Amino acid sequence: MLRLPDEFRDLFKRPFGILFKTIDEVIPHLSGRAVYTVGDVVTDTLLSRGIYPDIAIIDGYTMRSPFLKTPLYAGARTIKVANPAGMITNELILGLDDAVSDTPALVFVEGEEDLAVIPLVLAAEDGAVILYGQPNEGVVLRLVDDEARMEARKLLTFFIDSNATFK
């Protein structure tokens, strides 16, 4: 399990990819790619436009308030994992690895999914795109490649390690 100390939380408020103002600006960049979403609002917004992500990671909340339209992703298998706020648990890591190996999948996080982008970048195949919401700013698109993995590993250095297992 990895725990993010409070003094480093502000570092994770910066976009980890390209920030777009709206989901409509992102959609043209999705064609022909595996699409992964992190967050209830981004997932629901894509589903409402008829775009079904290969992997959707949700927790039933948005900005710490219940998301009353929790996306129902018919046809995707559901993987439930526990992941407290400010943590990356081995259970989350293994659940993401499982989801990547057999899509489509809905990963339902009991706790918080905000930091799931980091292990998802490490688990995803080259060329996949990860979308997540940047509160009050828009949608972040992260293309998975060697540079993204290097940045994800650098971000992990800010965590306190308690036996995390990454690929």
Contacts in CASP RR format, 6 or more apart in sequence:
PFRMAT RR
TARGET T0000
AUTHOR 0000-0000-0000
METHOD contacts of the structure
MODEL  1
MLRLPDEFRDLFKRPFGILFKTIDEVIPHLSGRAVYTVGDVVTDTLLSRG
IYPDIAIIDGYTMRSPFLKTPLYAGARTIKVANPAGMITNELILGLDDAV
SDTPALVFVEGEEDLAVIPLVLAAEDGAVILYGQPNEGVVLRLVDDEARM
EARKLLTFFIDSNATFK
1 87 0 8 1.000
1 88 0 8 1.000
1 89 0 8 1.000
1 90 0 8 1.000
1 162 0 8 1.000
1 163 0 8 1.000
1 164 0 8 1.000
2 87 0 8 1.000
2 88 0 8 1.000
2 89 0 8 1.000
2 156 0 8 1.000
2 159 0 8 1.000
2 160 0 8 1.000
2 161 0 8 1.000
2 162 0 8 1.000
2 164 0 8 1.000
3 86 0 8 1.000
3 87 0 8 1.000
3 159 0 8 1.000
3 160 0 8 1.000
3 162 0 8 1.000
4 12 0 8 1.000
4 86 0 8 1.000
4 87 0 8 1.000
4 88 0 8 1.000
4 115 0 8 1.000
4 158 0 8 1.000
4 159 0 8 1.000
4 160 0 8 1.000
5 158 0 8 1.000
5 159 0 8 1.000
5 160 0 8 1.000
8 158 0 8 1.000
9 86 0 8 1.000
11 155 0 8 1.000
11 158 0 8 1.000
12 114 0 8 1.000
12 115 0 8 1.000
12 155 0 8 1.000
15 134 0 8 1.000
15 137 0 8 1.000
15 140 0 8 1.000
16 117 0 8 1.000
16 118 0 8 1.000
16 140 0 8 1.000
16 142 0 8 1.000
16 151 0 8 1.000
16 152 0 8 1.000
16 155 0 8 1.000
17 140 0 8 1.000
17 141 0 8 1.000
17 142 0 8 1.000
17 143 0 8 1.000
17 148 0 8 1.000
18 140 0 8 1.000
18 141 0 8 1.000
18 142 0 8 1.000
19 134 0 8 1.000
19 137 0 8 1.000
19 138 0 8 1.000
19 139 0 8 1.000
19 140 0 8 1.000
20 26 0 8 1.000
20 138 0 8 1.000
20 139 0 8 1.000
20 140 0 8 1.000
20 141 0 8 1.000
21 137 0 8 1.000
21 138 0 8 1.000
21 139 0 8 1.000
22 138 0 8 1.000
22 139 0 8 1.000
23 42 0 8 1.000
23 45 0 8 1.000
23 46 0 8 1.000
23 49 0 8 1.000
23 131 0 8 1.000
23 139 0 8 1.000
25 139 0 8 1.000
26 131 0 8 1.000
26 139 0 8 1.000
26 141 0 8 1.000
27 49 0 8 1.000
27 51 0 8 1.000
29 129 0 8 1.000
29 141 0 8 1.000
30 51 0 8 1.000
30 129 0 8 1.000
33 127 0 8 1.000
33 128 0 8 1.000
33 129 0 8 1.000
34 54 0 8 1.000
34 55 0 8 1.000
34 103 0 8 1.000
34 124 0 8 1.000
34 125 0 8 1.000
34 127 0 8 1.000
34 128 0 8 1.000
34 129 0 8 1.000
35 46 0 8 1.000
35 51 0 8 1.000
35 53 0 8 1.000
35 54 0 8 1.000
35 128 0 8 1.000
35 129 0 8 1.000
35 131 0 8 1.000
36 53 0 8 1.000
36 54 0 8 1.000
36 55 0 8 1.000
36 56 0 8 1.000
36 57 0 8 1.000
36 120 0 8 1.000
36 124 0 8 1.000
36 128 0 8 1.000
36 129 0 8 1.000
36 130 0 8 1.000
36 131 0 8 1.000
37 43 0 8 1.000
37 46 0 8 1.000
37 53 0 8 1.000
37 55 0 8 1.000
37 56 0 8 1.000
37 57 0 8 1.000
37 130 0 8 1.000
37 131 0 8 1.000
37 132 0 8 1.000
38 57 0 8 1.000
38 113 0 8 1.000
38 114 0 8 1.000
38 116 0 8 1.000
38 117 0 8 1.000
38 120 0 8 1.000
38 130 0 8 1.000
38 131 0 8 1.000
38 132 0 8 1.000
38 133 0 8 1.000
39 56 0 8 1.000
39 57 0 8 1.000
39 58 0 8 1.000
39 59 0 8 1.000
39 62 0 8 1.000
39 113 0 8 1.000
39 132 0 8 1.000
39 133 0 8 1.000
40 58 0 8 1.000
40 59 0 8 1.000
40 60 0 8 1.000
40 61 0 8 1.000
40 62 0 8 1.000
40 67 0 8 1.000
40 69 0 8 1.000
40 70 0 8 1.000
40 71 0 8 1.000
41 62 0 8 1.000
41 67 0 8 1.000
41 133 0 8 1.000
42 131 0 8 1.000
42 132 0 8 1.000
42 133 0 8 1.000
42 139 0 8 1.000
43 53 0 8 1.000
43 56 0 8 1.000
43 57 0 8 1.000
43 58 0 8 1.000
43 71 0 8 1.000
43 73 0 8 1.000
44 67 0 8 1.000
44 69 0 8 1.000
44 70 0 8 1.000
44 71 0 8 1.000
46 52 0 8 1.000
46 53 0 8 1.000
46 131 0 8 1.000
47 53 0 8 1.000
47 56 0 8 1.000
47 71 0 8 1.000
47 73 0 8 1.000
52 73 0 8 1.000
52 76 0 8 1.000
52 104 0 8 1.000
53 104 0 8 1.000
53 131 0 8 1.000
54 103 0 8 1.000
54 104 0 8 1.000
54 105 0 8 1.000
54 128 0 8 1.000
55 96 0 8 1.000
55 99 0 8 1.000
55 100 0 8 1.000
55 103 0 8 1.000
55 104 0 8 1.000
55 105 0 8 1.000
55 106 0 8 1.000
55 107 0 8 1.000
55 120 0 8 1.000
56 71 0 8 1.000
56 73 0 8 1.000
56 76 0 8 1.000
56 104 0 8 1.000
56 105 0 8 1.000
56 106 0 8 1.000
56 107 0 8 1.000
57 96 0 8 1.000
57 99 0 8 1.000
57 107 0 8 1.000
57 109 0 8 1.000
57 113 0 8 1.000
57 116 0 8 1.000
57 120 0 8 1.000
58 67 0 8 1.000
58 70 0 8 1.000
58 71 0 8 1.000
58 106 0 8 1.000
58 107 0 8 1.000
58 108 0 8 1.000
58 109 0 8 1.000
58 113 0 8 1.000
59 108 0 8 1.000
59 109 0 8 1.000
59 110 0 8 1.000
59 111 0 8 1.000
59 112 0 8 1.000
59 113 0 8 1.000
60 66 0 8 1.000
60 67 0 8 1.000
60 70 0 8 1.000
60 108 0 8 1.000
61 67 0 8 1.000
61 112 0 8 1.000
63 135 0 8 1.000
71 106 0 8 1.000
73 104 0 8 1.000
73 106 0 8 1.000
75 104 0 8 1.000
76 103 0 8 1.000
76 104 0 8 1.000
76 105 0 8 1.000
76 106 0 8 1.000
77 102 0 8 1.000
77 104 0 8 1.000
77 105 0 8 1.000
77 106 0 8 1.000
78 105 0 8 1.000
78 106 0 8 1.000
78 107 0 8 1.000
78 108 0 8 1.000
79 95 0 8 1.000
79 98 0 8 1.000
79 99 0 8 1.000
79 105 0 8 1.000
79 106 0 8 1.000
79 107 0 8 1.000
79 108 0 8 1.000
80 107 0 8 1.000
80 108 0 8 1.000
80 110 0 8 1.000
81 89 0 8 1.000
81 91 0 8 1.000
81 92 0 8 1.000
81 94 0 8 1.000
81 95 0 8 1.000
81 107 0 8 1.000
81 108 0 8 1.000
81 109 0 8 1.000
81 110 0 8 1.000
82 89 0 8 1.000
82 91 0 8 1.000
82 92 0 8 1.000
82 109 0 8 1.000
82 110 0 8 1.000
82 111 0 8 1.000
83 89 0 8 1.000
83 91 0 8 1.000
83 92 0 8 1.000
83 109 0 8 1.000
83 110 0 8 1.000
83 111 0 8 1.000
83 112 0 8 1.000
83 113 0 8 1.000
83 115 0 8 1.000
83 116 0 8 1.000
84 111 0 8 1.000
84 112 0 8 1.000
85 111 0 8 1.000
85 112 0 8 1.000
85 114 0 8 1.000
86 112 0 8 1.000
86 114 0 8 1.000
86 115 0 8 1.000
87 112 0 8 1.000
87 115 0 8 1.000
88 115 0 8 1.000
88 116 0 8 1.000
88 118 0 8 1.000
88 119 0 8 1.000
88 156 0 8 1.000
88 159 0 8 1.000
88 164 0 8 1.000
90 163 0 8 1.000
90 164 0 8 1.000
90 165 0 8 1.000
92 109 0 8 1.000
92 116 0 8 1.000
92 119 0 8 1.000
93 119 0 8 1.000
93 123 0 8 1.000
93 164 0 8 1.000
93 165 0 8 1.000
93 166 0 8 1.000
94 165 0 8 1.000
95 107 0 8 1.000
96 107 0 8 1.000
96 116 0 8 1.000
96 119 0 8 1.000
96 120 0 8 1.000
96 123 0 8 1.000
97 123 0 8 1.000
97 167 0 8 1.000
98 105 0 8 1.000
99 105 0 8 1.000
99 107 0 8 1.000
99 123 0 8 1.000
100 120 0 8 1.000
100 123 0 8 1.000
100 124 0 8 1.000
100 125 0 8 1.000
107 113 0 8 1.000
107 116 0 8 1.000
109 116 0 8 1.000
117 130 0 8 1.000
117 132 0 8 1.000
117 142 0 8 1.000
117 152 0 8 1.000
118 152 0 8 1.000
118 155 0 8 1.000
118 156 0 8 1.000
119 152 0 8 1.000
119 166 0 8 1.000
120 130 0 8 1.000
121 130 0 8 1.000
121 142 0 8 1.000
121 144 0 8 1.000
121 148 0 8 1.000
121 149 0 8 1.000
121 151 0 8 1.000
121 152 0 8 1.000
122 149 0 8 1.000
122 152 0 8 1.000
122 153 0 8 1.000
122 166 0 8 1.000
122 167 0 8 1.000
123 167 0 8 1.000
124 130 0 8 1.000
124 144 0 8 1.000
125 144 0 8 1.000
126 144 0 8 1.000
126 145 0 8 1.000
126 146 0 8 1.000
127 143 0 8 1.000
127 144 0 8 1.000
127 145 0 8 1.000
128 143 0 8 1.000
128 144 0 8 1.000
129 141 0 8 1.000
129 142 0 8 1.000
129 143 0 8 1.000
129 144 0 8 1.000
130 141 0 8 1.000
130 142 0 8 1.000
130 144 0 8 1.000
131 139 0 8 1.000
131 140 0 8 1.000
131 141 0 8 1.000
131 142 0 8 1.000
132 139 0 8 1.000
132 140 0 8 1.000
132 142 0 8 1.000
133 139 0 8 1.000
133 140 0 8 1.000
134 140 0 8 1.000
142 148 0 8 1.000
156 166 0 8 1.000
END
